């Protein structure tokens, strides 16, 4: 089992399901997941002043709002607010929060983060606006790969609102993944799973990654099994689960899982087809291994290479499907560029034909092995002699058995065959 391939497979799923992030320094923040009660949150709401901005700043805000909402002029709205010059803490917090949204809409993410954080840190806004400022700051920090800040402000938002928001929990888990704090992923991912109204794949993916990166493969398997109970259509999970079973040497479960994935049409990579081929081989089901390899070589799902044809041929040979084996060995030989390897494939093709009792085809293949310079020709000459013998072509059989006698390792067998060939020919009135 290739650990790197599995790691790539898990990482690819994670990046598709979560926010696209890079590397960063380790997140130092801890999140308090014990959230305040609804009563405590309501008391906090009631205690915050309902304040209005000053007239001067208010006019700027209204002007900016009209430019943004009625004319869709984001840049004009930004320019209007930048001229506001608020001095009162509440005015400034309100303007910074509004500017943060406008900068974000204008894809000026760094500036959006700076002013949103300033607005949140004033802690002067009304309850809803303060909650929005905290959330926007956290989201922008995550987008900017400021993972420590993202975790900090998501944590503040959770404590401020008391809301069990599964998307926020999932994003906290993502921040921990990106900073390789794999052990910290589990708690927020579990809470995300708990509070999503509809099953969501992202926290499951994050949990699998957490356990996998810590080499806790059994736990990764458990999470995937749980995930597939609620999201059985996640085709990549079936493949990942099968590969994890292989990693844990649970061959029967790996085979069962990948068979399900294959029959459901969830394979879309060559490595997946070849993994199932390998499992059939390991489970001593060589005919299925050969059949699957041949089928997907023909369809183009598996690259047509000499080695892949050899794999299919070997499986058929073990299954005693010699004619099929010979056909695939021939294709392997045709694709092989190295003369020495090409000769070996032709020799194996000849042997498969010989076992299939297709003696003429066997002789042709053995002759090609000789022509391409087989490294040890003695045994091939013996096989050639046998192929011609069973065609009753005794002169040719004798010719090649005499060649085989020149090989010290084949000499004894060749002498026996020579006597046998001469005797058989004599009985049939053929003069050698």
N, C-alpha and C positions, 0 to 999 in steps of 0.2 A: 504494500500500500504506500503510495507517495504522499507523505505528509504535506509537502509544499502545494501539491495540487488541491488537496482538501482545504488547506488554509486559504488558498486563492479563491476557491469556490465559496467559502463562508464570507470572506472579505467582500467579494463581488456582490453577494446578496445584501450584505449590510449597507454598502454604499448606495445600492439601488433603493433600499427601503428607508434609509435615514438621510439626514442632511449631509452634503458633501463637505468633508472637513479635512484639514491637513494635520501635521504634527504641531505640538505646542508644549509649553512647560507644564509640569504636573499641577493638577488642580489641588489647591490646598484647602478649599472651602468644604465644610461639612454641611449637610442639609438636615434640618430637623423635620422629620416626617410626621411628628405628632402635631397635627394642625389644630388651630383654635376651634372651639365649638361655634355653632351658628349664633348662639347668644353673645359670645365674646366678640364676634365679628360685628354683630348688630350694634353692640355698645360702642365699638370703635367707629362705626359709621356715624352714630348719633353724636359722638364727641368731636368730630371734625367740623370745623366752621364752614358754613356755606358762604363763601366770599366771592365778591365780584371784582373784576379787574378795574383799574382806574379808567376814567373817560378817555384820556389821551391814548393809552395802550389799547383800550377797547375799540377805538376807531380804526387803529391799525389792524387789529385782529379781524374786524368785520370786513375791512377792505381786502385782506388776504383771503378770507373765506369766500368772498364773492368771486375773486379772480380764480380761485381754485375750483369751486363747485359750479359756477355758472359759465365761466369762460375756459375752464380747463387749462389755465395758464399757471402751471406750477412754478415756473421760474419767476413770474411776476409776483406770485403770492409770497415766495421766499424773499424777494427783494423788499416787499412791503413790510414783512415781519422783521427783517434785519435792520430796518430803520426805526423800529419801535423803541429801542434803548430803554428797556424797563429797569426801574431802580428798586421798587418794592419787591421783597422776596416772592410774594405770591404772584405778582405780575410777571416777574422773570421766570418763575417755574412754569406758569401757564404758556408764556411765549415759547420757552424752550421745548415744552412738550409738543406744541403745535409745529414748531420748526422741525423737530425730530421726525414727525410723520411726513412732512413735506420733503425733507432731505432724503428720507427713505424712498419716497415715491419717485424722486429724481435720481435715484441710484447713487446718492452721495453718502455711502454707508458709514464711512469714518466720521463725517460731520454729524450724521444722524445719531450715531452712538454717543458722541461727545455731549451733544445738547440734551439728549434724552436722559443720559446718566445725571447730568446737572439738574434737570427737572426732578428726577426721582430722589436725588440726594437732598434737595431742599425740604422734602416731606411736608410741603405746604398746601398741596392741592386738595380739592375735594376727594371723597373716597374713590369714586369711579375713575377720575382723572389720574389719581395717584396710582391706582392699580394698573391702568393702561401704561403709565410711564415706566413702572417697574417691569412689566411684561415686555414692552418694546425694547427696553435696555437689555434685557436678557436675550431676546431674540437676535438683536443686532450684535451683541457680544459673541453669540454662537456663530453667526455668519462671518464674523471677523476673526474667528479662531481664538478669541479671548476666553478660553474655556473656564478659567478661574472666575472671571467676572460673570460669565453666563450662569454658572452654578450658584454664585452668590446672589444674583438678582432673581433667579428662579426661586431660590430659597426664601428670599424676602417676599416675593409675590405670594408664595404658598402661605406663609405666616400672616401676611396682610389680609388676604382674601379668604383663607380657610377653604379654598376650593380644591377638591380632589380631581385635578385636571389631568387626564391620562396623557395628553400630548406633552404637557410640561414634564411629567415624570419620564416620558420616553426621551425627551431632549436632554434631560439631566443624565440619563443613562448613556446617551450618545456622547456627551462631553466627557464622561468618565472613560468611555471606550477610546476616544481619540487621544486621551492622555495616558492610555495603557494602565489605568487604575481598574483593572478588570474585576477585582473583588467588589468594588463599589457599584458595579452595574446592576447586580441582582436585585437589590431592594427597590430602586425606582422602576426597574423593568417589571417586577412583580406587581407593583402598585399600578403601573400602566395597564397591565393585563387585567387587573381586578376592576378598573374603573372605565375601561373602554365599553361603550354600550354595544358595539359590534366588534367581533374579534379583529384584531389588528396584528399584522405579521411582524412589525418592527421590534416590539419588545422581546418577542421570541427569538428573533435573529440576534439581538444584542445579548441575550442570555446564552445562546449557543456559543457566540463568539467569546464571551467571558469565560465559560468553562473550557472551551477548546484551547484558548491561549494559555490557560493554566494547566493544560494537559489533564483535565478532569473529564475524560472522554465519556465515561458512563453517565455523568450528569448532562453532558451535551446530548447524548442519546435520549435521556429521559425527557429533556425539554422538547426535542423534535417530536418524540412520540406524543407528548401532550399537545403540541402545536398542531399536529396532523389530525388529532381528534376533533379540533374545532375548525381547522382550515385544511381539509383534505385535498383541496385543489392546488395547493402550493407545490408545483411540480419540482422546483429545485430542492425542496426539503426531502422528498423521497430519495433523490440521488445522494444528498448529503447524509441522510440516515443510513443508506446502504453502505456508503464509504466509511462511515464511523463504525458500523458493525464489522466491516473488514478490518479496520484498524484495531478493533478489540478482538479480532479473530473469532467473531461469531458468524461463521461462514453460512450456516443454514439461514439465519435471520437476514444476513446480507443478500443472499440469493433470493429469498422470498420478497424482500423489499424492492430490490432492483427489477425483479420480474414484474411486480405490480406497476412500477414506474414505466417499464418498457411497454407493457400491454396497454397502459393508459395513454401511450404516446408522449410521455414526458421527456424522452431523450432528445437532445438536440446538439450533443457534442460527441465527437469521436471517442473521447476518453470514456464516456458512459457506456457506449456499445462495447468497447474493449474490456471494460471492467466486468460486464456481465459475461462476456466470453470467458474471461479468466476465472470467474466464479463457477461457471459450468465445468471448466477443466479441473479446478480444485475439488469440485464435488463429484468428480468421476462421472461426468455426463458429457463425454467427448463428442457425441454426435450432435447434440444441441450447440456445443461450442463451435464446431465446424460449420454447421448450418447457419448459425447467426453471423459468423464472420463472413461466409460466402455471400449471404443475402445482402449484407450492408456494404460489402466491397462492390457488389454489382450495382447497388443503388447510389453509391457515391458517399454514403454516410461515413465510411471508413476509407482512408486514402489507399489507392491502389499502389502498394509498394511490394517489393519482393518479400520483405519480412512479414507483412500482414498476410500475404498469400501463403507463405510458409506456415504461419500459425494455424490458418484454417486447414491446410493440408495435413499437418501433424495431428490435429484433432480428429480428422476423418480417418487417418491411418490407425490411430489408437482405437477408434470405433470399428475398425475393420471394414470401413467403407473405402476399399482400395481404389476403385475406379475414380471416385470423387477426389481422393487424395492425389492420385496421379495427375488429374486435370489441374489442380491448384499448384502442384509442384512445377508443372510445365509453365504456368503463368508466372510463378516466382522466378523461374530460370530466364524467361523472356525479359523480365524487368531488371534482373540483376546485371550490374555493369562490370563487376569484377569477374574475370574469367575463372578463377579458382572457385569462387562461390557458385558461379553459374554451373560449373561442372558438378559440384556437389548436389545441386538441385536436380540436375538431370539424372544423376545416379539414384537419388531418392525416388524420382519419378519412375525410373526403370524398375526399382524394387517393388513399388506399389503396383505397377502393371504386372509384374511377375506373379505377385500374390493374387492378383485378380485373374490370373491365367490368360492375360492378353499378351502372349509371348512375342508376337511380332512387334507390338508397340514397345514392349520392354526392351527388345534388342535395339530398336531405333534410339530409345532414350539412353541406353548404355553407350552406344556408339558416339552420341553427342558428348557424353561425359568424357570419353576418351579424347575426342577431338578438341575439347576445351582444356585438356591437360589435367585431368583428375590427379590428385597428388599421389594416391596409391592405386595404380592401375591393376595390380594383381587380382584383388577381389572382384573388380569389375569384369576382367577377362573371364573369371570363373562364372559370374552371373550371365555373361554373354553366351558362354558355352552352354549353360543350362537353358537359356532362352531358345537357342537354336536347336538344342536337343529335343525339346518338347514340340518343336515344329517339324521334327524328323529331318532337319537339315544337318545331317551328320558331318559332312565335310566342313561346314562352317563351325559346328560345335567342336570338332577336333582341332581346327585351326586356333580357336581361342583358348582351348584347354592347354594347348602346347605353349601358348603365350603365358598362361597362368603358371605353368611349371617353372618358368624363369624366376618367379617370385619365391624366395626361400620359404616364406610363411604359407604359401599356397601349394607348394610342390607336392606334399603328401596327398592332399585332397585331389589335386589335379591328376596325379597318377591313377588314383582310383577311378576318377571320372573318365580318364583316357581309356582304360581297359573296358569300362562299361560302354563307352561310345563305340569302340571298335567291335565289341561283341554284339551290340544291338545292330550295328550296320551290317555285320557279317551274316547275322540271322536273316536280314532282309535282302541279302544278296548284293549289298553295296560294297564295292571295293574301295577301301581308303588307302 
